Amino acid sequence: QVQLVESGGGLVQPGGSLRLSCAASGTIFSNVVMGWYRQAPGKERELVARITSGDSINYVDSVKGRFTISRDSAKNTVYLQMNSLKPEDTAVYYCNVRLYRSNVLLANYWGQGTQVTVSS
């Protein structure tokens, strides 16, 4: 069983920065995809960024050039550095970890969510 604990959300003005952290406890399998999703009021939850155990990275188009996802395998932690924040980035951000074995999804874990609000 894996537990995810998120931190780093808050209130910032447009153009500001935040760094989200997600620390995983428990056994981490070899093939892992770690990512960040967000859900704004009245909108569907969307994938923001993800990183694989092989360091393959994907971003949603709206955050390219502004957000950076990274991981520290020794600490079982994934980060999301968010720069040049815009009001449309306001959402609850959720950490997600998926464990695979031979391309089969074994488990899907979610963090508790952390609020990011970008407003003047």
C-alpha positions as CSV (number, residue, x, y, z in Angstrom):
1,Q,0.0,0.0,0.0
2,V,1.3,3.4,-1.0
3,Q,0.3,6.7,0.7
4,L,0.8,10.1,-0.9
5,V,1.2,13.3,1.1
6,E,1.0,16.6,-0.8
7,S,2.2,20.0,0.2
8,G,3.1,23.4,-1.2
9,G,-0.2,24.9,-2.3
10,G,-1.3,28.4,-1.4
11,L,-2.4,31.8,-2.6
12,V,-0.2,33.7,-5.0
13,Q,-0.6,36.7,-7.3
14,P,-0.4,36.4,-11.1
15,G,3.2,35.9,-12.2
16,G,4.1,34.3,-8.9
17,S,5.6,30.8,-8.3
18,L,4.8,27.8,-6.2
19,R,6.4,24.4,-5.8
20,L,4.2,21.4,-5.0
21,S,5.7,18.3,-3.4
22,C,4.3,14.8,-3.2
23,A,6.0,12.3,-0.9
24,A,5.2,8.6,-1.3
25,S,5.5,6.1,1.5
26,G,5.4,2.3,1.2
27,T,6.8,0.0,-1.4
28,I,7.4,1.6,-4.8
29,F,7.4,-0.8,-7.8
30,S,9.9,-0.7,-10.6
31,N,7.6,0.7,-13.3
32,V,6.1,3.9,-12.0
33,V,4.3,6.9,-13.5
34,M,4.1,9.9,-11.2
35,G,2.0,12.8,-12.2
36,W,0.0,15.9,-11.3
37,Y,-3.7,16.4,-12.1
38,R,-5.8,19.5,-11.4
39,Q,-9.5,20.2,-11.2
40,A,-10.9,23.7,-11.4
41,P,-14.5,24.6,-10.4
42,G,-16.9,23.4,-13.0
43,K,-14.3,21.6,-15.1
44,E,-13.1,18.0,-15.5
45,R,-10.0,16.8,-13.8
46,E,-7.1,17.1,-16.3
47,L,-3.5,15.8,-16.4
48,V,-1.0,18.6,-15.9
49,A,2.3,16.7,-16.1
50,R,3.7,13.2,-15.6
51,I,7.1,11.6,-15.4
52,T,7.9,7.9,-15.8
53,S,10.6,5.8,-14.0
54,G,12.6,6.2,-17.2
55,D,12.3,10.0,-17.0
56,S,10.0,10.4,-19.9
57,I,8.0,13.7,-19.3
58,N,4.7,15.0,-20.7
59,Y,2.9,18.3,-20.1
60,V,-0.5,19.6,-21.0
61,D,0.0,22.4,-23.6
62,S,-1.3,25.2,-21.3
63,V,1.6,24.8,-18.9
64,K,4.5,24.1,-21.2
65,G,7.4,26.5,-20.6
66,R,6.0,27.5,-17.2
67,F,5.8,24.3,-15.1
68,T,8.5,21.7,-14.5
69,I,7.9,18.2,-13.1
70,S,10.8,16.4,-11.5
71,R,11.4,13.5,-9.1
72,D,13.8,12.3,-6.5
73,S,13.8,8.6,-6.5
74,A,15.8,8.3,-3.3
75,K,13.1,10.2,-1.5
76,N,10.1,8.8,-3.4
77,T,9.0,12.3,-4.1
78,V,7.7,14.1,-7.1
79,Y,7.7,17.9,-7.5
80,L,5.9,20.4,-9.6
81,Q,7.6,23.8,-10.0
82,M,5.0,26.3,-11.2
83,N,6.2,29.7,-12.5
84,S,4.5,32.6,-14.2
85,L,1.2,31.5,-12.6
86,K,-2.0,32.6,-14.2
87,P,-5.5,32.9,-12.8
88,E,-6.6,30.0,-15.0
89,D,-4.1,27.8,-13.1
90,T,-6.4,28.0,-10.0
91,A,-7.5,24.5,-9.1
92,V,-7.1,21.7,-6.6
93,Y,-3.9,19.8,-7.6
94,Y,-3.7,16.1,-7.0
95,C,-0.7,13.9,-7.0
96,N,-1.1,10.6,-8.7
97,V,1.1,7.5,-8.8
98,R,0.4,4.5,-11.0
99,L,2.3,1.2,-10.7
100,Y,2.7,-1.1,-13.7
101,R,4.0,-4.6,-14.3
102,S,4.5,-5.7,-17.9
103,N,2.3,-2.8,-19.1
104,V,-0.5,-3.9,-16.8
105,L,-1.8,-1.3,-14.3
106,L,-1.5,-2.8,-10.8
107,A,-2.4,0.1,-8.6
108,N,-3.5,3.7,-8.8
109,Y,-2.9,6.1,-5.9
110,W,-4.1,9.6,-5.3
111,G,-2.9,12.3,-2.9
112,Q,-5.3,14.3,-0.8
113,G,-5.2,17.4,-3.0
114,T,-3.7,20.8,-2.4
115,Q,-5.4,24.1,-3.3
116,V,-3.6,26.5,-5.6
117,T,-5.2,30.0,-6.0
118,V,-3.8,32.6,-8.4
119,S,-5.6,35.9,-7.8
120,S,-4.9,39.6,-7.4
